[in-house]
Amino acid sequence: MTKKLFTIALTGLFSTTAFAADLYVRNAGAGGAYSTVSAAIAAASDGDRIIIQPKTNGTAYVENLTINKSLTFVSETIYNRYFIQGTVTINPAAGRVVNISSLSSGNFTIYNVVASGPTIGGRTTINLYNCYLNNVSTNQANTTTNVSGSTVSGGINFSHGRITANKVQGISVDSTTTDTSPATTDVEVYGNKSDFGITHSQSNYNFKFYNNFCRGVFVYAIKTGGSNEIINNTVYDPYGGDVGPFFINLNNGNTGNIAIMNNAVSFVAGITDVCIKNNNNATVTASYNVFTNPFVTDGAMTLSNNFGQVNMNFNNTDYTISGMNVNAGNPDVSYTDLDLTRNDAGHYGGSNSFANYWPADSGGKPQVNYLLTPRSISSGTLNITGSGFSK
């Protein structure tokens, strides 16, 4: 046996952050703290942290917030959210980073987290962690939005970023205009439960949709010449409709590649019984997908190892799947499951398994919001990339 020495680089798994100053917000300004979040924002400087005390019995801070600095917002009480009854508006600026953790908007559908406009001469980054929100509307030019471990009763509408481990009504990727200060990463949507599915309608970035439990993936625009992936998702639609589970209908005139692989699907055939639809503008490859429905396609695509009328069971409450999806995915080692067995088609298969992100309450431990673990290495450096956040 030949032994080799490997260098292991752990990137982004451990980090510390220094804040310029901590400002406290407490009910009635107790202990010399600010009595409103708006007052703390006005007094803060870029890089400060605002620590907010949840009010007794879940009472709200009733105020609209305008965030016009790079600030971090956290709860003073571990694992408890503070309740702000109002709209949170983030004003853009080049290099601005706004971190919001443990915010609850309550059950008031008129109060949302919004970006007020495009960023000029750079990018704005918005990070939302462990929040309970109504809607997130940040689909502005030159804006990156990262949302993780949150419940969103409405939708997440964003133009670029990483969306992981959220329970949400719908996820929509689009942009009001073309980015003039482009990001260097793709759009990534991993490990989410989306009641209405995932919609992609922008042409600035490639997309990667991995390990989501949703009602469908609908693509209306892509980046010219780009490479996009819809891998290891579970699509379950017990209601039916006028489009199938994978619907590609490019309306921006762009062409590019879309790979659809290792997905497990069951849907009620409504107006259509088509499993994968392509209007022929995209170059589509579909492989190792399994359906409980007869496998029917519409449009040009390259097909291999797809199977219909497969026996599988779906649970829309526990977000589980069982049956013949096990070991049905691509057998290549790069797609193996976390236990290094062959890929299970569906949202628990592969490196970005749903198991990385759920359950969200991991017994008081930090929450994983990104994990990339290569399956094999023959020489050189093994790079393991991951990140998480504490509640």
KESE-137881 format. One record per residue (C-alpha): residue in one letter; x, y, z. Coordinates in pm, whole numbers. Example, Ala and Ser with C-alpha at 12.3 -4.5 7.8 and 13.67 -1.06 7.14 Angstrom:
2
['A' [1230 -450 780]]
['S' [1367 -106 714]]
end
This chain:
391
['M' [0 0 0]]
['T' [129 346 -89]]
['K' [84 602 184]]
['K' [42 969 103]]
['L' [45 1273 324]]
['F' [-245 1509 267]]
['T' [-280 1870 370]]
['I' [-629 1945 497]]
['A' [-747 2303 466]]
['L' [-1056 2392 668]]
['T' [-1196 2703 510]]
['G' [-1463 2908 680]]
['L' [-1547 2651 949]]
['F' [-1416 2862 1231]]
['S' [-1420 3239 1249]]
['T' [-1433 3521 1498]]
['T' [-1573 3867 1449]]
['A' [-1469 4183 1628]]
['F' [-1732 4454 1658]]
['A' [-1646 4820 1696]]
['A' [-1903 4869 1974]]
['D' [-2207 4701 2128]]
['L' [-2527 4901 2168]]
['Y' [-2815 4757 2373]]
['V' [-3188 4795 2321]]
['R' [-3417 4700 2610]]
['N' [-3778 4755 2706]]
['A' [-3823 5112 2834]]
['G' [-3446 5164 2809]]
['A' [-3371 4953 3116]]
['G' [-3017 4970 3247]]
['G' [-2930 5274 3037]]
['A' [-3000 5094 2710]]
['Y' [-3184 5246 2415]]
['S' [-3561 5205 2426]]
['T' [-3602 5172 2049]]
['V' [-3403 5001 1779]]
['S' [-3424 5314 1563]]
['A' [-3246 5517 1832]]
['A' [-2969 5260 1849]]
['I' [-2927 5267 1471]]
['A' [-2903 5647 1477]]
['A' [-2632 5632 1742]]
['A' [-2437 5346 1583]]
['S' [-2138 5358 1353]]
['D' [-2039 5119 1076]]
['G' [-1927 4786 1222]]
['D' [-2125 4814 1546]]
['R' [-2347 4544 1690]]
['I' [-2696 4615 1821]]
['I' [-2808 4369 2089]]
['I' [-3185 4361 2133]]
['Q' [-3368 4227 2437]]
['P' [-3685 4031 2354]]
['K' [-3973 4192 2541]]
['T' [-4172 3999 2799]]
['N' [-4449 3778 2658]]
['G' [-4333 3845 2304]]
['T' [-4442 4210 2296]]
['A' [-4320 4397 1991]]
['Y' [-4100 4696 1935]]
['V' [-4348 4885 1719]]
['E' [-4136 5076 1470]]
['N' [-4025 5081 1109]]
['L' [-3650 5048 1072]]
['T' [-3425 5210 814]]
['I' [-3076 5060 817]]
['N' [-2824 5289 650]]
['K' [-2500 5153 798]]
['S' [-2309 4825 814]]
['L' [-2454 4679 1135]]
['T' [-2518 4347 1308]]
['F' [-2843 4280 1497]]
['V' [-2867 3994 1748]]
['S' [-3088 3885 2037]]
['E' [-2973 3942 2393]]
['T' [-3139 3614 2495]]
['I' [-2996 3299 2342]]
['Y' [-3247 3106 2126]]
['N' [-3515 3376 2170]]
['R' [-3623 3613 1895]]
['Y' [-3700 3981 1940]]
['F' [-4024 4101 1778]]
['I' [-4026 4411 1558]]
['Q' [-4367 4511 1425]]
['G' [-4269 4717 1126]]
['T' [-4096 4715 790]]
['V' [-3718 4675 786]]
['T' [-3572 4879 499]]
['I' [-3206 4840 409]]
['N' [-3058 5129 215]]
['P' [-2787 5016 -29]]
['A' [-2425 5133 -36]]
['A' [-2109 4991 -187]]
['G' [-1949 4756 65]]
['R' [-2240 4772 310]]
['V' [-2298 4450 508]]
['V' [-2609 4411 724]]
['N' [-2639 4103 948]]
['I' [-2976 4033 1111]]
['S' [-3017 3737 1342]]
['S' [-3319 3622 1546]]
['L' [-3566 3881 1415]]
['S' [-3939 3805 1423]]
['S' [-4182 4008 1213]]
['G' [-4483 3835 1367]]
['N' [-4797 3750 1175]]
['F' [-4834 4088 1008]]
['T' [-4810 4035 634]]
['I' [-4755 4403 556]]
['Y' [-4417 4414 731]]
['N' [-4127 4289 522]]
['V' [-3749 4303 489]]
['V' [-3674 4508 178]]
['A' [-3380 4659 -6]]
['S' [-3476 5012 -105]]
['G' [-3290 5023 -436]]
['P' [-2987 4916 -640]]
['T' [-2631 4958 -517]]
['I' [-2410 5198 -709]]
['G' [-2036 5136 -749]]
['G' [-2022 4811 -554]]
['R' [-2240 4559 -373]]
['T' [-2463 4544 -66]]
['T' [-2472 4219 135]]
['I' [-2769 4124 352]]
['N' [-2749 3824 585]]
['L' [-3065 3695 757]]
['Y' [-3024 3410 1009]]
['N' [-3271 3232 1238]]
['C' [-3553 3475 1163]]
['Y' [-3932 3454 1140]]
['L' [-4031 3679 851]]
['N' [-4322 3763 626]]
['N' [-4151 3846 297]]
['V' [-3794 3919 188]]
['S' [-3779 4149 -116]]
['T' [-3417 4224 -203]]
['N' [-3413 4163 -579]]
['Q' [-3216 4478 -649]]
['A' [-2911 4515 -870]]
['N' [-2571 4454 -707]]
['T' [-2727 4301 -395]]
['T' [-2632 3970 -234]]
['T' [-2884 3815 5]]
['N' [-2802 3516 223]]
['V' [-3089 3364 422]]
['S' [-3052 3060 645]]
['G' [-3243 2878 917]]
['S' [-3546 3103 882]]
['T' [-3920 3065 841]]
['V' [-4070 3296 578]]
['S' [-4450 3288 564]]
['G' [-4445 3458 223]]
['G' [-4162 3452 -27]]
['I' [-3792 3518 -65]]
['N' [-3739 3732 -375]]
['F' [-3367 3797 -432]]
['S' [-3121 3858 -715]]
['H' [-2805 3684 -590]]
['G' [-2692 3494 -283]]
['R' [-2720 3169 -92]]
['I' [-3054 3050 45]]
['T' [-3024 2750 278]]
['A' [-3235 2557 529]]
['N' [-3546 2776 524]]
['K' [-3915 2696 539]]
['V' [-4073 2933 291]]
['Q' [-4382 2971 77]]
['G' [-4183 3040 -238]]
['I' [-3832 3122 -360]]
['S' [-3786 3351 -658]]
['V' [-3457 3453 -820]]
['D' [-3486 3764 -1034]]
['S' [-3338 4109 -1072]]
['T' [-3477 4447 -1160]]
['T' [-3174 4527 -1381]]
['T' [-2838 4384 -1485]]
['D' [-2565 4389 -1220]]
['T' [-2289 4640 -1291]]
['S' [-2069 4514 -1003]]
['P' [-2109 4138 -1045]]
['A' [-2051 3888 -768]]
['T' [-1798 3609 -817]]
['T' [-2024 3325 -700]]
['D' [-2335 3153 -835]]
['V' [-2688 3165 -702]]
['E' [-2717 2874 -456]]
['V' [-3044 2739 -314]]
['Y' [-2979 2439 -85]]
['G' [-3184 2238 160]]
['N' [-3505 2443 170]]
['K' [-3871 2352 206]]
['S' [-4060 2564 -49]]
['D' [-4437 2523 -72]]
['F' [-4470 2691 -412]]
['G' [-4139 2579 -559]]
['I' [-3835 2764 -694]]
['T' [-3855 3015 -980]]
['H' [-3555 3152 -1170]]
['S' [-3598 3462 -1389]]
['Q' [-3264 3644 -1411]]
['S' [-2965 3633 -1642]]
['N' [-2677 3761 -1424]]
['Y' [-2560 3434 -1265]]
['N' [-2558 3059 -1295]]
['F' [-2775 2875 -1045]]
['K' [-2738 2565 -831]]
['F' [-3057 2420 -682]]
['Y' [-2963 2129 -454]]
['N' [-3151 1915 -202]]
['N' [-3472 2113 -174]]
['F' [-3816 1974 -92]]
['C' [-4052 2171 -314]]
['R' [-4344 2164 -561]]
['G' [-4138 2232 -873]]
['V' [-3852 2419 -1041]]
['F' [-3949 2677 -1302]]
['V' [-3686 2849 -1518]]
['Y' [-3773 3152 -1732]]
['A' [-3428 3308 -1787]]
['I' [-3063 3204 -1762]]
['K' [-2720 3352 -1807]]
['T' [-2595 3337 -2165]]
['G' [-2364 3040 -2209]]
['G' [-2396 2948 -1843]]
['S' [-2401 2608 -1672]]
['N' [-2682 2546 -1424]]
['E' [-2772 2252 -1201]]
['I' [-3093 2109 -1053]]
['I' [-2961 1819 -846]]
['N' [-3094 1594 -569]]
['N' [-3421 1772 -511]]
['T' [-3746 1612 -402]]
['V' [-4043 1749 -594]]
['Y' [-4384 1663 -452]]
['D' [-4700 1825 -590]]
['P' [-5023 1665 -466]]
['Y' [-5241 1935 -626]]
['G' [-5155 1944 -996]]
['G' [-5153 2244 -1226]]
['D' [-5086 2371 -1574]]
['V' [-4708 2305 -1572]]
['G' [-4501 2003 -1478]]
['P' [-4237 1970 -1204]]
['F' [-3945 2086 -1424]]
['F' [-4059 2366 -1651]]
['I' [-3803 2550 -1867]]
['N' [-3947 2827 -2080]]
['L' [-3675 3082 -2153]]
['N' [-3820 3420 -2240]]
['N' [-3505 3635 -2240]]
['G' [-3354 3496 -2558]]
['N' [-3048 3360 -2378]]
['T' [-2911 3011 -2425]]
['G' [-2719 2796 -2180]]
['N' [-2693 2455 -2016]]
['I' [-2916 2305 -1749]]
['A' [-2841 1968 -1586]]
['I' [-3134 1794 -1413]]
['M' [-3009 1495 -1215]]
['N' [-3073 1272 -913]]
['N' [-3418 1416 -843]]
['A' [-3712 1221 -698]]
['V' [-4053 1338 -813]]
['S' [-4424 1275 -768]]
['F' [-4696 1502 -900]]
['V' [-5064 1499 -979]]
['A' [-5109 1531 -1353]]
['G' [-5340 1824 -1410]]
['I' [-5349 2005 -1741]]
['T' [-5019 1838 -1828]]
['D' [-4855 1505 -1755]]
['V' [-4511 1622 -1872]]
['C' [-4227 1558 -1624]]
['I' [-3968 1782 -1793]]
['K' [-4058 2062 -2036]]
['N' [-3804 2255 -2244]]
['N' [-3897 2516 -2502]]
['N' [-3571 2428 -2685]]
['N' [-3375 2744 -2604]]
['A' [-3179 2575 -2324]]
['T' [-2948 2276 -2368]]
['V' [-3095 2032 -2118]]
['T' [-2950 1704 -1995]]
['A' [-3161 1489 -1763]]
['S' [-3025 1177 -1596]]
['Y' [-3088 950 -1299]]
['N' [-3422 1111 -1215]]
['V' [-3702 893 -1075]]
['F' [-4074 964 -1098]]
['T' [-4383 796 -962]]
['N' [-4550 921 -1281]]
['P' [-4493 782 -1629]]
['F' [-4178 948 -1763]]
['V' [-4297 1199 -2025]]
['T' [-4091 1485 -2171]]
['D' [-4162 1774 -2405]]
['G' [-3888 1944 -2607]]
['A' [-3530 1867 -2698]]
['M' [-3306 1723 -2426]]
['T' [-3044 1454 -2373]]
['L' [-3184 1173 -2158]]
['S' [-3020 884 -1977]]
['N' [-3113 654 -1689]]
['N' [-3443 824 -1603]]
['F' [-3724 607 -1469]]
['G' [-4097 650 -1441]]
['Q' [-4365 467 -1241]]
['V' [-4124 407 -956]]
['N' [-4263 317 -614]]
['M' [-4189 599 -364]]
['N' [-4362 744 -60]]
['F' [-4359 1116 22]]
['N' [-4442 1289 351]]
['N' [-4523 1658 310]]
['T' [-4523 1716 686]]
['D' [-4199 1551 790]]
['Y' [-4031 1621 451]]
['T' [-3927 1262 403]]
['I' [-3912 1021 111]]
['S' [-3874 645 102]]
['G' [-3884 369 -155]]
['M' [-3699 307 -478]]
['N' [-3517 639 -474]]
['V' [-3254 470 -256]]
['N' [-2931 417 -454]]
['A' [-3108 539 -768]]
['G' [-2893 846 -831]]
['N' [-2575 881 -1034]]
['P' [-2326 612 -919]]
['D' [-2022 834 -976]]
['V' [-1823 882 -654]]
['S' [-1863 1260 -669]]
['Y' [-2236 1219 -597]]
['T' [-2215 968 -312]]
['D' [-2418 1017 3]]
['L' [-2275 1130 335]]
['D' [-2220 766 433]]
['L' [-2027 714 105]]
['T' [-2289 483 -43]]
['R' [-2438 542 -389]]
['N' [-2644 858 -430]]
['D' [-3005 839 -313]]
['A' [-3222 1036 -554]]
['G' [-3401 1315 -372]]
['H' [-3320 1575 -109]]
['Y' [-3126 1347 127]]
['G' [-2875 1239 -137]]
['G' [-2526 1368 -201]]
['S' [-2289 1608 -29]]
['N' [-2552 1877 26]]
['S' [-2798 1641 193]]
['F' [-3103 1785 368]]
['A' [-2952 1623 678]]
['N' [-2683 1893 682]]
['Y' [-2942 2159 758]]
['W' [-3231 1992 946]]
['P' [-3341 1981 1215]]
['A' [-3272 2351 1255]]
['D' [-3266 2326 1636]]
['S' [-2961 2109 1679]]
['G' [-2961 2081 2057]]
['G' [-2802 2417 2128]]
['K' [-2532 2376 1866]]
['P' [-2453 2622 1586]]
['Q' [-2655 2578 1267]]
['V' [-2481 2469 948]]
['N' [-2572 2690 655]]
['Y' [-2320 2569 398]]
['L' [-2112 2257 356]]
['L' [-1898 2131 69]]
['T' [-1723 1799 132]]
['P' [-1548 1643 -168]]
['R' [-1582 1266 -183]]
['S' [-1237 1166 -307]]
['I' [-882 1292 -341]]
['S' [-583 1134 -509]]
['S' [-317 1397 -436]]
['G' [-270 1756 -338]]
['T' [-483 1954 -96]]
['L' [-829 1855 31]]
['N' [-1039 2168 71]]
['I' [-1343 2136 297]]
['T' [-1559 2447 297]]
['G' [-1835 2516 545]]
['S' [-2000 2786 749]]
['G' [-2260 2822 1020]]
['F' [-2415 3061 1268]]
['S' [-2498 3057 1637]]
['K' [-2838 3140 1782]]
end
